[in-house]
């Protein structure tokens, strides 16, 4: 990853230098641009910004492919439904008795989840075979009392990517939140 970032910054410096300053300009105060020249430079800068954004996207995709190849990749997502019986504060995630994620939610993030958002809380590599996922949820439950619940899923990791969803939903019958782990097949 460091070599990719170094290449990115070298490329950025090269592009900035290649734009150049007119040879007759001795200092910043002596640069006198016409509207046409200014527009051309502005267009070049906007093009450069777009190219940098595209390069950054490509680097992030390359990083994900290198660090998390599809045959070992496991991703865990969090989603919420309604939220009348539970106000989410934190999620702690363990895979095979090893803590892999702790996340503290802001009110904006919780609102985004309630509006249908899905958050990727973990991405990592696992060997093919049996694994255990344990998730702990803390927050405010019914009657604004502190609430901590956990859920567990034993799953089999195959030779393809594995996607799991931690879904928090309301049980109207029990008037309690439910915590479900869903395996996206």
GIFEN-V129290 format. One record per pair of residues at least 4 apart in sequence whose C-alpha atoms are under 6 Angstrom apart, sorted by the first residue. I is the first residue (numbers start at 1). J is the second residue. D is the distance in Angstrom with one decimal. If there is no record, write none. Layout:
{{I J D} {I J D}}
This chain:
{{14 18 6.0} {25 30 5.9} {25 31 5.7} {33 37 5.8} {63 67 6.0} {64 68 5.4} {65 69 5.2} {68 73 5.3} {69 73 5.8} {70 160 6.0} {70 161 5.1} {71 159 4.9} {71 160 4.6} {71 161 5.6} {72 125 4.9} {72 126 5.3} {73 124 5.7} {73 125 4.7} {73 161 4.9} {74 123 5.7} {74 124 5.4} {74 125 5.8} {74 161 5.9} {74 162 4.7} {74 163 5.9} {75 122 5.6} {75 123 4.3} {75 163 5.0} {76 120 5.9} {76 121 5.9} {76 122 5.1} {76 163 6.0} {76 164 4.8} {76 165 5.7} {77 119 5.3} {77 120 4.3} {77 121 5.5} {77 165 4.7} {77 166 6.0} {78 118 5.7} {78 119 5.2} {78 165 5.8} {78 166 4.7} {78 167 6.0} {79 113 5.8} {79 118 4.9} {79 167 4.9} {80 113 5.5} {80 114 5.5} {80 167 5.7} {80 168 4.7} {80 169 5.9} {81 114 6.0} {81 169 4.6} {85 141 5.6} {85 142 5.2} {85 176 5.7} {85 177 5.5} {86 140 5.6} {86 141 4.6} {86 177 5.9} {87 139 5.3} {87 140 4.9} {88 139 4.6} {89 104 5.9} {89 105 5.4} {89 138 5.6} {89 139 4.5} {90 103 5.4} {90 104 4.5} {90 105 5.9} {90 137 5.8} {90 138 5.2} {91 102 5.8} {91 103 5.3} {91 136 5.6} {91 137 4.7} {92 101 5.7} {92 102 4.4} {92 135 5.7} {92 136 5.1} {93 99 5.9} {93 100 5.8} {93 101 5.0} {93 134 5.9} {93 135 4.6} {94 98 5.1} {94 99 4.2} {94 100 5.5} {94 133 5.8} {94 134 5.1} {95 132 5.8} {95 133 4.7} {96 131 6.0} {96 132 5.1} {105 109 5.9} {112 117 5.3} {113 117 4.3} {128 157 4.9} {128 158 5.2} {129 156 5.3} {129 157 5.1} {130 155 5.8} {130 156 4.4} {131 154 5.7} {131 155 5.5} {132 153 5.8} {132 154 4.3} {133 152 5.6} {133 153 5.2} {134 151 5.8} {134 152 4.5} {135 150 5.4} {135 151 5.4} {136 149 5.6} {136 150 4.2} {137 148 5.5} {137 149 5.3} {138 147 5.5} {138 148 4.4} {139 146 5.9} {139 147 5.3} {140 144 5.2} {140 145 5.4} {140 146 4.8} {140 147 5.4} {141 145 5.3} {141 147 5.2} {163 184 5.4} {164 182 5.6} {164 183 4.7} {164 184 5.8} {165 181 5.6} {165 182 4.9} {166 180 5.9} {166 181 4.7} {167 179 5.8} {167 180 5.1} {168 178 5.8} {168 179 4.8} {169 177 5.7} {169 178 5.2} {170 177 4.5} {170 178 5.8} {171 175 5.5} {171 176 5.5} {171 177 5.7}}
